[in-house]
Amino acid sequence: MHGLGGSTESTWRHNGWLDLVADAGRTAIGIDLLGHGSAPKPYEPAAYADLADAVIAQLPEAEVDAVGFSLGARVLLACAAQAPGRFARLVLIGVGANLFDASTENRDKILAAMAGDGDLTDPFVRYFADLAADPSADAQALAALLTHESTPLTADALSPVTMPVHVLLGDNDFAGPAGPLLAALPHASFAELRNTDHFATPKSMQCIDEALRFVEASPF
């Protein structure tokens, strides 16, 4: 599952993930989050209250290995906490201490950037400003998703997530450190992605190799 502003096509197919999974003889199920890609794009913030339910409804009956980046990783954790029996293994990419942070500073910066405000010399702001300007994105739908209040995760809320989890986080990623997330997951492992910031993570060869090897979907 992709991150904010991404899609199955832009995050996974464009960066080669889907072809590698197919080469390994595994079946990839790409799910576009509400507001993204081929999914509906409502403009009412309340429509985004049940992202996890919408994902669980699209899963097959058998257990799946799941890979999520950024927002997609957060939603996967919510899915696994709600329906742990549906998942065999999780790979969580580009998330860490940020999942437990109640601050809205980054959210507010993203909303401002997508509205055309903010300091464009800041790479964080510039990334989301460019994202909003991309013809394939729907800035109004993304803003509605972000506007919907999201309660920070807690260690107690993650207690059902007892399946093996591999956390991958860049050494230059604002989402870190990984420690609080690892501490909340009893069967978690971790690998730091070298010379990698948040936005470059899905195209990192180290990330792709680590993730696919963990779920036994590497063709190598």
C-alpha positions in Angstrom: 0.0 0.0 0.0 1.3 3.4 -1.2 1.8 6.6 0.7 0.0 10.0 0.6 -0.4 11.1 -3.0 0.9 7.8 -4.4 -0.8 4.9 -6.1 -0.2 1.2 -7.0 1.0 2.4 -10.4 3.3 5.2 -9.3 4.8 3.6 -6.2 4.9 -0.1 -6.9 4.7 -0.6 -10.7 6.8 2.4 -11.7 9.6 1.4 -9.3 9.7 -2.2 -10.4 8.1 -3.9 -7.3 5.2 -5.6 -9.1 7.5 -7.1 -11.8 9.9 -8.5 -9.2 7.0 -10.0 -7.2 5.7 -11.6 -10.4 9.2 -12.9 -11.2 9.3 -14.6 -7.8 6.0 -16.5 -8.6 4.0 -14.5 -6.1 0.7 -12.6 -6.8 0.7 -8.9 -6.0 -2.5 -7.2 -4.9 -2.3 -3.4 -5.2 -4.8 -1.5 -3.2 -5.3 2.2 -3.9 -6.3 4.1 -0.8 -9.4 6.2 -0.8 -8.6 9.5 -2.5 -5.8 8.0 -4.6 -5.2 6.3 -7.9 -8.2 4.3 -9.2 -10.1 4.6 -5.9 -13.0 7.0 -5.4 -11.9 10.5 -4.4 -14.5 12.1 -2.0 -14.1 15.7 -0.9 -15.8 15.3 2.5 -13.2 14.6 5.3 -15.7 12.3 7.1 -15.5 9.9 4.2 -11.9 9.0 5.2 -12.9 7.8 8.7 -12.7 4.1 7.9 -9.6 3.6 5.7 -8.7 0.3 7.4 -12.2 -1.2 6.9 -12.1 -0.3 3.2 -8.7 -2.1 2.8 -9.8 -5.2 4.8 -12.8 -5.5 2.5 -10.5 -5.8 -0.5 -8.3 -8.6 0.9 -8.6 -12.2 -0.1 -9.7 -14.7 2.5 -6.3 -16.3 2.9 -3.6 -14.6 4.9 -1.5 -12.1 3.0 2.0 -10.7 3.4 1.6 -6.9 3.2 4.0 -4.1 2.4 3.1 -0.5 3.1 4.9 2.8 2.7 4.2 5.9 4.8 0.4 6.4 5.0 0.0 2.9 3.6 2.1 1.5 6.4 0.0 3.4 9.0 -3.2 2.0 7.5 -1.7 -1.5 7.4 -1.0 -1.3 11.1 -4.6 -0.3 11.7 -5.8 -3.2 9.6 -3.5 -5.7 11.4 -4.6 -4.5 14.8 -8.3 -4.8 13.7 -8.0 -8.1 11.9 -4.7 -9.8 12.8 -5.7 -13.1 11.4 -5.7 -11.7 7.8 -1.9 -11.0 7.8 1.1 -13.4 7.9 3.9 -10.8 7.7 4.1 -7.0 7.5 6.8 -4.7 6.0 6.4 -1.2 7.3 8.4 1.4 5.3 9.0 5.1 6.1 7.3 5.1 9.5 8.6 5.3 13.1 8.1 7.6 16.0 5.9 9.9 13.8 3.0 7.4 14.2 2.8 8.2 17.9 3.1 12.0 17.5 0.0 14.0 18.3 1.4 17.1 16.8 -0.3 18.4 13.6 2.8 20.4 12.4 3.6 18.2 9.5 0.0 17.8 8.5 -0.5 21.6 8.5 2.7 22.1 6.4 1.4 19.6 3.9 -2.0 21.3 3.7 -0.4 24.7 3.2 1.9 23.3 0.5 -0.9 21.8 -1.4 -2.8 25.1 -1.2 0.2 26.9 -2.7 1.5 28.4 0.5 4.7 27.7 2.4 8.5 28.0 1.9 9.2 26.2 -1.4 12.9 26.1 -0.5 12.0 23.6 2.1 12.2 20.1 0.4 9.3 18.8 2.5 7.1 21.7 1.4 8.2 21.5 -2.2 7.5 17.8 -2.5 3.9 18.2 -1.5 3.4 21.4 -3.6 4.6 19.4 -6.6 2.4 16.5 -5.6 -0.7 18.8 -5.6 0.2 20.1 -9.0 0.6 16.6 -10.6 -2.3 16.0 -13.0 -2.7 12.5 -11.7 -3.4 13.6 -8.1 -6.5 15.2 -6.7 -5.4 17.8 -4.3 -8.9 18.5 -2.9 -9.3 14.8 -2.1 -5.9 14.6 -0.5 -6.7 17.7 1.6 -9.9 16.1 2.8 -8.1 13.0 3.9 -5.5 15.0 5.8 -8.2 17.3 7.3 -9.9 14.3 8.9 -8.5 14.0 12.4 -6.4 10.9 12.9 -5.7 9.7 16.4 -2.1 8.9 17.0 -1.3 5.3 17.5 -0.6 3.9 21.0 1.4 0.8 22.0 -1.9 -0.6 23.5 -3.7 -0.2 20.2 -1.0 -2.2 18.5 -1.0 -5.1 21.0 -2.9 -7.5 18.5 -0.1 -7.0 16.0 2.0 -10.1 16.9 2.9 -11.4 13.4 6.5 -10.9 12.2 7.1 -7.2 11.1 10.1 -5.7 9.3 10.5 -2.0 9.7 12.6 -0.1 7.0 13.5 3.5 7.6 15.9 5.8 5.9 18.7 7.4 7.8 17.5 10.8 6.6 13.8 10.2 7.1 11.8 12.7 9.1 9.5 9.9 10.3 12.1 8.5 12.6 13.5 7.3 14.9 12.2 3.8 14.6 12.7 2.9 18.3 9.1 3.7 19.6 7.5 1.6 16.8 9.9 -1.3 17.3 9.2 -1.2 21.1 5.5 -1.6 20.5 5.8 -4.6 18.2 6.8 -7.9 19.9 8.2 -9.6 16.7 9.7 -6.7 14.9 13.0 -6.4 13.1 14.6 -3.3 11.7 17.0 -2.2 8.9 18.2 1.3 8.3 18.3 2.4 4.7 21.5 4.1 4.0 21.6 7.6 2.4 17.8 7.6 2.0 15.2 10.3 2.8 11.5 9.7 3.1 10.6 10.5 -0.5 13.3 8.4 -2.1 12.5 5.3 -0.1 10.2 3.3 -2.5 12.9 3.4 -5.2 15.8 2.4 -2.9 17.3 -0.9 -4.1 18.2 -1.7 -0.5 14.5 -1.1 0.5 13.2 -3.3 -2.3 15.6 -6.1 -1.5 15.0 -6.0 2.2 11.2 -6.0 1.9 10.9 -8.7 -0.7 13.3 -11.0 1.0 11.4 -10.7 4.2 8.1 -11.8 2.6 9.9 -14.4 0.5 8.9 -12.7 -2.7 12.4 -11.9 -4.0 13.3 -13.4 -7.4 17.0 -13.3 -6.6 
